[in-house]
């Protein structure tokens, strides 16, 4: 991207949070990493991965209700094959407290038994909740506790500080702000993160996001596109020019016009992005396991 140097998505509060996490890690027993089920690898910050590589880990694939079910099942198998425990959740509707406690007790069983053998009646387990902005960490914590203890919003950057909350008599959870890597090298990753609202779209450009989204859908989910918009999209002819024409068709279909009666292509682009993000175009996943 031409204006890479002008894109800044690692503000001061994220750098501060990174240092705070490093400080807390010595007392953390288990890390729960929340990923968006539609793009698990894009959501795995290399910065965070390096920090937690020696910790016991549970992955929560959140927003599974928006992801392609077959691909999500493949991701579960992928992580399990790499000895990582996985929980699927829809954050707002799936109650995962019982599952999470079971997984924590399972992967931490040896340490629990050691503490009990030493006469400790109530072994304590400290769990860190990690993830990129807007993957649903705070919503999941509120879900676990069945009360609002963490601020939530449909945009990145709401959680600014760390807070401990008690899950049960043994388990304490530490919430943390969403942290993006200081540098995201791959352009496709940036665009996917923008589409799942993890990277603020203001840091990218509407045309790039919309063109990427339309091209991706034409290649991977052509029936979803044609069924919803009732427009014939040609998979075999994808160029910047044809993408522009499709957005013009969308403008015509929804009567998006400028003052001079020209097609309001930018409004059509925003429409496509919104429809994709809220699930109107069906269950979509942006990544498959290699």
C-alpha positions as a Markdown table, in Angstrom:
| # | Residue | x | y | z |
|---|---|---|---|---|
| 1 | Unk | 0.0 | 0.0 | 0.0 |
| 2 | Unk | 1.4 | 3.3 | -1.1 |
| 3 | Unk | 0.8 | 5.2 | 2.1 |
| 4 | Unk | 2.0 | 2.5 | 4.5 |
| 5 | Unk | 4.2 | 5.0 | 6.4 |
| 6 | Unk | 1.1 | 7.1 | 7.2 |
| 7 | Unk | -0.8 | 4.2 | 8.8 |
| 8 | Unk | -0.6 | 4.1 | 12.6 |
| 9 | Unk | -2.6 | 1.5 | 14.5 |
| 10 | Unk | -0.4 | 0.9 | 17.5 |
| 11 | Unk | -1.4 | 3.8 | 19.7 |
| 12 | Unk | 0.2 | 4.6 | 23.1 |
| 13 | Unk | -2.4 | 2.6 | 25.1 |
| 14 | Unk | -1.6 | -0.6 | 23.1 |
| 15 | Unk | 2.1 | -0.2 | 23.8 |
| 16 | Unk | 1.4 | 0.4 | 27.4 |
| 17 | Unk | -0.9 | -2.7 | 27.5 |
| 18 | Unk | 1.8 | -4.8 | 26.0 |
| 19 | Unk | 4.2 | -3.9 | 28.7 |
| 20 | Unk | 1.5 | -4.6 | 31.4 |
| 21 | Unk | 0.8 | -8.1 | 29.9 |
| 22 | Unk | 4.6 | -8.9 | 30.0 |
| 23 | Unk | 4.6 | -7.9 | 33.6 |
| 24 | Unk | 1.6 | -10.1 | 34.5 |
| 25 | Unk | 2.7 | -13.2 | 32.5 |
| 26 | Unk | 4.9 | -14.7 | 35.3 |
| 27 | Unk | 1.7 | -15.2 | 37.4 |
| 28 | Unk | -0.5 | -16.4 | 34.5 |
| 29 | Unk | -1.2 | -20.2 | 34.4 |
| 30 | Unk | -3.4 | -20.4 | 31.3 |
| 31 | Unk | -3.9 | -18.1 | 28.3 |
| 32 | Unk | -7.3 | -17.9 | 26.5 |
| 33 | Unk | -6.8 | -16.5 | 23.1 |
| 34 | Unk | -9.9 | -15.2 | 21.4 |
| 35 | Unk | -9.9 | -15.3 | 17.6 |
| 36 | Unk | -12.5 | -14.3 | 15.0 |
| 37 | Unk | -13.6 | -17.7 | 13.5 |
| 38 | Unk | -13.7 | -16.1 | 10.0 |
| 39 | Unk | -10.0 | -15.3 | 10.0 |
| 40 | Unk | -8.1 | -17.1 | 12.8 |
| 41 | Unk | -4.6 | -16.6 | 11.4 |
| 42 | Unk | -5.0 | -13.0 | 10.6 |
| 43 | Unk | -6.2 | -12.5 | 14.2 |
| 44 | Unk | -3.0 | -14.1 | 15.6 |
| 45 | Unk | -0.7 | -11.2 | 16.4 |
| 46 | Unk | 2.9 | -12.4 | 16.1 |
| 47 | Unk | 3.7 | -10.0 | 19.0 |
| 48 | Unk | 1.3 | -11.8 | 21.3 |
| 49 | Unk | 2.2 | -15.2 | 20.0 |
| 50 | Unk | 5.8 | -14.6 | 20.9 |
| 51 | Unk | 4.8 | -13.5 | 24.4 |
| 52 | Unk | 2.6 | -16.6 | 25.2 |
| 53 | Unk | 4.4 | -19.3 | 23.3 |
| 54 | Unk | 5.4 | -21.1 | 26.6 |
| 55 | Unk | 2.0 | -20.9 | 28.2 |
| 56 | Unk | -0.8 | -23.5 | 28.3 |
| 57 | Unk | -3.4 | -22.2 | 25.8 |
| 58 | Unk | -7.1 | -22.4 | 24.9 |
| 59 | Unk | -8.3 | -20.9 | 21.7 |
| 60 | Unk | -11.8 | -19.5 | 21.5 |
| 61 | Unk | -13.1 | -19.2 | 17.9 |
| 62 | Unk | -15.6 | -16.4 | 18.4 |
| 63 | Unk | -18.3 | -15.2 | 16.0 |
| 64 | Unk | -18.7 | -18.7 | 14.6 |
| 65 | Unk | -22.3 | -17.7 | 13.7 |
| 66 | Unk | -20.9 | -15.5 | 10.9 |
| 67 | Unk | -18.3 | -18.0 | 9.6 |
| 68 | Unk | -18.5 | -20.8 | 7.0 |
| 69 | Unk | -19.4 | -23.9 | 9.2 |
| 70 | Unk | -17.3 | -26.4 | 7.1 |
| 71 | Unk | -14.2 | -24.2 | 7.2 |
| 72 | Unk | -14.7 | -23.6 | 11.0 |
| 73 | Unk | -14.8 | -27.4 | 11.5 |
| 74 | Unk | -11.5 | -27.6 | 9.6 |
| 75 | Unk | -10.0 | -24.9 | 11.9 |
| 76 | Unk | -11.0 | -26.9 | 14.9 |
| 77 | Unk | -9.3 | -30.0 | 13.6 |
| 78 | Unk | -6.3 | -27.9 | 12.6 |
| 79 | Unk | -5.8 | -26.5 | 16.1 |
| 80 | Unk | -6.5 | -29.8 | 17.8 |
| 81 | Unk | -3.9 | -31.5 | 15.6 |
| 82 | Unk | -1.4 | -29.0 | 17.0 |
| 83 | Unk | -2.5 | -29.9 | 20.6 |
| 84 | Unk | -4.4 | -26.7 | 21.2 |
| 85 | Unk | -7.8 | -26.9 | 22.9 |
| 86 | Unk | -10.6 | -25.1 | 21.0 |
| 87 | Unk | -14.0 | -23.7 | 22.0 |
| 88 | Unk | -16.5 | -22.4 | 19.5 |
| 89 | Unk | -18.8 | -19.5 | 20.5 |
| 90 | Unk | -21.1 | -16.9 | 19.1 |
| 91 | Unk | -20.3 | -14.6 | 22.0 |
| 92 | Unk | -23.8 | -13.2 | 22.5 |
| 93 | Unk | -25.8 | -16.4 | 22.6 |
| 94 | Unk | -23.4 | -19.3 | 23.4 |
| 95 | Unk | -22.9 | -19.8 | 27.1 |
| 96 | Unk | -19.3 | -21.2 | 27.4 |
| 97 | Unk | -18.6 | -21.0 | 31.1 |
| 98 | Unk | -19.0 | -24.7 | 31.7 |
| 99 | Unk | -16.9 | -25.6 | 28.6 |
| 100 | Unk | -14.2 | -23.1 | 29.5 |
| 101 | Unk | -13.9 | -24.3 | 33.1 |
| 102 | Unk | -13.7 | -27.9 | 31.9 |
| 103 | Unk | -10.9 | -27.0 | 29.4 |
| 104 | Unk | -9.0 | -25.1 | 32.1 |
| 105 | Unk | -9.3 | -27.9 | 34.6 |
| 106 | Unk | -8.2 | -30.4 | 31.9 |
| 107 | Unk | -5.1 | -28.7 | 30.7 |
| 108 | Unk | -4.1 | -27.6 | 34.2 |
| 109 | Unk | -5.0 | -30.9 | 36.0 |
| 110 | Unk | -1.4 | -31.9 | 36.9 |
| 111 | Unk | -0.8 | -28.6 | 38.6 |
| 112 | Unk | -4.1 | -28.7 | 40.4 |
| 113 | Unk | -3.4 | -32.2 | 41.7 |
| 114 | Unk | 0.1 | -31.1 | 42.8 |
| 115 | Unk | -1.4 | -28.2 | 44.8 |
| 116 | Unk | -4.0 | -30.4 | 46.4 |
| 117 | Unk | -1.3 | -33.0 | 47.3 |
| 118 | Unk | 0.5 | -30.1 | 49.1 |
| 119 | Unk | -2.6 | -29.5 | 51.2 |
| 120 | Unk | -3.9 | -26.5 | 49.3 |
| 121 | Unk | -7.7 | -26.9 | 49.5 |
| 122 | Unk | -8.6 | -24.3 | 46.9 |
| 123 | Unk | -5.9 | -24.2 | 44.1 |
| 124 | Unk | -5.9 | -20.9 | 42.3 |
| 125 | Unk | -5.6 | -20.6 | 38.5 |
| 126 | Unk | -5.0 | -17.3 | 36.9 |
| 127 | Unk | -6.2 | -17.0 | 33.3 |
| 128 | Unk | -5.3 | -14.2 | 30.8 |
| 129 | Unk | -7.8 | -13.3 | 28.1 |
| 130 | Unk | -6.0 | -12.2 | 25.0 |
| 131 | Unk | -7.0 | -11.1 | 21.5 |
| 132 | Unk | -6.9 | -8.4 | 18.9 |
| 133 | Unk | -9.3 | -5.4 | 19.1 |
| 134 | Unk | -13.0 | -6.2 | 18.5 |
| 135 | Unk | -12.7 | -10.0 | 18.4 |
| 136 | Unk | -15.2 | -10.1 | 21.3 |
| 137 | Unk | -13.1 | -10.6 | 24.5 |
| 138 | Unk | -15.1 | -8.3 | 26.6 |
| 139 | Unk | -18.4 | -9.7 | 25.3 |
| 140 | Unk | -17.2 | -13.2 | 26.2 |
| 141 | Unk | -16.2 | -12.1 | 29.7 |
| 142 | Unk | -19.7 | -10.6 | 30.2 |
| 143 | Unk | -21.1 | -13.8 | 28.8 |
| 144 | Unk | -19.1 | -15.9 | 31.2 |
| 145 | Unk | -20.1 | -14.0 | 34.3 |
| 146 | Unk | -23.7 | -13.3 | 33.1 |
| 147 | Unk | -23.3 | -9.6 | 34.0 |
| 148 | Unk | -21.6 | -6.6 | 32.5 |
| 149 | Unk | -18.1 | -6.2 | 33.8 |
| 150 | Unk | -16.4 | -5.1 | 30.6 |
| 151 | Unk | -17.2 | -2.4 | 28.1 |
| 152 | Unk | -18.2 | -3.6 | 24.6 |
| 153 | Unk | -18.7 | -2.0 | 21.3 |
| 154 | Unk | -18.7 | -2.9 | 17.6 |
| 155 | Unk | -15.4 | -1.2 | 16.9 |
| 156 | Unk | -11.8 | -1.7 | 18.0 |
| 157 | Unk | -10.1 | 0.0 | 20.9 |
| 158 | Unk | -12.8 | 0.1 | 23.7 |
| 159 | Unk | -11.0 | -1.9 | 26.4 |
| 160 | Unk | -8.1 | 0.3 | 27.6 |
| 161 | Unk | -6.9 | -1.3 | 30.9 |
| 162 | Unk | -6.5 | -4.6 | 32.6 |
| 163 | Unk | -9.0 | -5.9 | 35.1 |
| 164 | Unk | -9.2 | -9.1 | 37.2 |
| 165 | Unk | -12.6 | -10.8 | 37.5 |
| 166 | Unk | -13.5 | -14.0 | 39.4 |
| 167 | Unk | -14.9 | -16.9 | 37.3 |
| 168 | Unk | -15.4 | -19.3 | 40.2 |
| 169 | Unk | -13.7 | -20.2 | 43.6 |
| 170 | Unk | -10.6 | -21.3 | 41.7 |
| 171 | Unk | -10.3 | -19.3 | 38.6 |
| 172 | Unk | -9.5 | -15.6 | 38.1 |
| 173 | Unk | -9.7 | -14.0 | 34.7 |
| 174 | Unk | -7.6 | -11.1 | 33.6 |
| 175 | Unk | -9.0 | -9.1 | 30.7 |
| 176 | Unk | -6.7 | -7.1 | 28.5 |
| 177 | Unk | -7.0 | -4.5 | 25.8 |
| 178 | Unk | -6.9 | -5.6 | 22.1 |
| 179 | Unk | -3.4 | -5.3 | 20.8 |
| 180 | Unk | -2.5 | -5.2 | 17.1 |
| 181 | Unk | 1.0 | -5.9 | 15.9 |
| 182 | Unk | 3.0 | -2.7 | 15.4 |
| 183 | Unk | 3.6 | -3.8 | 11.7 |
| 184 | Unk | 1.3 | -5.9 | 9.6 |
| 185 | Unk | 3.4 | -6.8 | 6.5 |
| 186 | Unk | 0.8 | -8.5 | 4.4 |
| 187 | Unk | -1.7 | -6.3 | 2.6 |
| 188 | Unk | -4.4 | -9.0 | 2.4 |
| 189 | Unk | -4.2 | -9.5 | 6.2 |
| 190 | Unk | -4.8 | -5.7 | 6.7 |
| 191 | Unk | -7.8 | -5.8 | 4.4 |
| 192 | Unk | -9.3 | -8.9 | 6.1 |
| 193 | Unk | -8.8 | -7.3 | 9.5 |
| 194 | Unk | -10.6 | -4.2 | 8.3 |
| 195 | Unk | -13.5 | -6.3 | 7.0 |
| 196 | Unk | -13.9 | -8.0 | 10.4 |
| 197 | Unk | -13.6 | -4.6 | 12.1 |
| 198 | Unk | -10.4 | -5.4 | 13.9 |
| 199 | Unk | -8.3 | -2.8 | 12.1 |
| 200 | Unk | -10.0 | 0.6 | 12.0 |
| 201 | Unk | -11.1 | 1.1 | 8.4 |
| 202 | Unk | -10.0 | 4.8 | 8.6 |
| 203 | Unk | -6.4 | 3.4 | 8.3 |
| 204 | Unk | -7.1 | 2.0 | 4.9 |
| 205 | Unk | -9.0 | 3.2 | 1.8 |
| 206 | Unk | -12.6 | 2.4 | 0.9 |
| 207 | Unk | -11.8 | 1.3 | -2.7 |
| 208 | Unk | -9.2 | -1.1 | -1.6 |
| 209 | Unk | -11.4 | -2.7 | 1.1 |
| 210 | Unk | -14.4 | -2.9 | -1.2 |
| 211 | Unk | -12.5 | -4.2 | -4.2 |
| 212 | Unk | -10.8 | -6.9 | -2.1 |
| 213 | Unk | -14.2 | -7.9 | -0.6 |
| 214 | Unk | -16.0 | -8.2 | -3.9 |
| 215 | Unk | -13.1 | -10.0 | -5.6 |
| 216 | Unk | -12.9 | -12.5 | -2.7 |
| 217 | Unk | -16.6 | -13.1 | -2.8 |
| 218 | Unk | -16.6 | -13.6 | -6.5 |
| 219 | Unk | -13.9 | -16.2 | -6.3 |
| 220 | Unk | -15.0 | -18.0 | -3.1 |
| 221 | Unk | -18.7 | -17.4 | -2.6 |
| 222 | Unk | -20.2 | -16.5 | -6.1 |
| 223 | Unk | -23.6 | -17.9 | -5.3 |
| 224 | Unk | -24.0 | -15.9 | -2.2 |
| 225 | Unk | -23.4 | -12.7 | -4.2 |
| 226 | Unk | -25.7 | -13.5 | -7.1 |
| 227 | Unk | -28.5 | -14.9 | -4.9 |
| 228 | Unk | -28.5 | -11.8 | -2.6 |
| 229 | Unk | -28.0 | -9.0 | -5.2 |
| 230 | Unk | -29.6 | -10.7 | -8.2 |
| 231 | Unk | -26.7 | -9.6 | -10.4 |
| 232 | Unk | -24.7 | -11.9 | -12.7 |
| 233 | Unk | -21.1 | -11.8 | -11.5 |
| 234 | Unk | -18.5 | -13.3 | -13.9 |
| 235 | Unk | -15.9 | -15.3 | -12.0 |
| 236 | Unk | -13.7 | -15.6 | -15.1 |
| 237 | Unk | -13.4 | -11.9 | -15.7 |
| 238 | Unk | -12.2 | -10.1 | -12.6 |
| 239 | Unk | -10.3 | -6.8 | -13.2 |
| 240 | Unk | -10.4 | -3.4 | -11.6 |
| 241 | Unk | -12.6 | -2.3 | -14.5 |
| 242 | Unk | -15.2 | -5.1 | -14.0 |
| 243 | Unk | -15.2 | -4.5 | -10.3 |
| 244 | Unk | -16.0 | -0.9 | -10.9 |
| 245 | Unk | -18.9 | -1.8 | -13.2 |
| 246 | Unk | -20.4 | -4.2 | -10.6 |
| 247 | Unk | -20.4 | -1.4 | -8.1 |
| 248 | Unk | -22.1 | 0.8 | -10.7 |
| 249 | Unk | -24.7 | -1.9 | -11.1 |
| 250 | Unk | -25.2 | -2.0 | -7.4 |
| 251 | Unk | -25.6 | 1.8 | -7.4 |
| 252 | Unk | -28.3 | 1.6 | -10.1 |
| 253 | Unk | -30.1 | -1.3 | -8.3 |
| 254 | Unk | -30.3 | 0.7 | -5.0 |
| 255 | Unk | -30.7 | 4.1 | -6.7 |
| 256 | Unk | -27.5 | 5.5 | -5.2 |
| 257 | Unk | -27.0 | 8.7 | -7.1 |
| 258 | Unk | -24.9 | 11.8 | -6.9 |
| 259 | Unk | -26.2 | 15.3 | -7.4 |
| 260 | Unk | -25.3 | 15.2 | -11.1 |
| 261 | Unk | -27.2 | 11.8 | -11.4 |
| 262 | Unk | -23.9 | 9.9 | -11.6 |
| 263 | Unk | -23.7 | 6.5 | -9.8 |
| 264 | Unk | -22.6 | 6.9 | -6.2 |
| 265 | Unk | -20.1 | 4.1 | -6.3 |
| 266 | Unk | -18.7 | 4.8 | -2.8 |
| 267 | Unk | -22.1 | 4.3 | -1.3 |
| 268 | Unk | -22.4 | 1.0 | -3.2 |
| 269 | Unk | -19.0 | 0.0 | -1.8 |
| 270 | Unk | -20.1 | 0.8 | 1.7 |
| 271 | Unk | -23.2 | -1.2 | 1.2 |
| 272 | Unk | -21.3 | -4.3 | 0.1 |
| 273 | Unk | -18.9 | -4.1 | 3.0 |
| 274 | Unk | -21.8 | -3.6 | 5.5 |
| 275 | Unk | -23.8 | -6.5 | 4.0 |
| 276 | Unk | -20.8 | -8.8 | 4.3 |
| 277 | Unk | -20.0 | -7.7 | 7.9 |
| 278 | Unk | -23.5 | -8.3 | 9.3 |
| 279 | Unk | -24.0 | -11.7 | 7.6 |
| 280 | Unk | -26.5 | -10.7 | 4.8 |
| 281 | Unk | -24.3 | -12.5 | 2.3 |
| 282 | Unk | -24.3 | -15.7 | 4.2 |
| 283 | Unk | -21.7 | -17.5 | 6.3 |
| 284 | Unk | -18.3 | -16.3 | 5.1 |
| 285 | Unk | -14.8 | -17.3 | 6.1 |
| 286 | Unk | -11.7 | -15.4 | 4.9 |
| 287 | Unk | -9.1 | -18.1 | 5.6 |
| 288 | Unk | -8.7 | -21.9 | 5.4 |
| 289 | Unk | -6.2 | -24.0 | 7.2 |
| 290 | Unk | -3.2 | -24.7 | 5.0 |
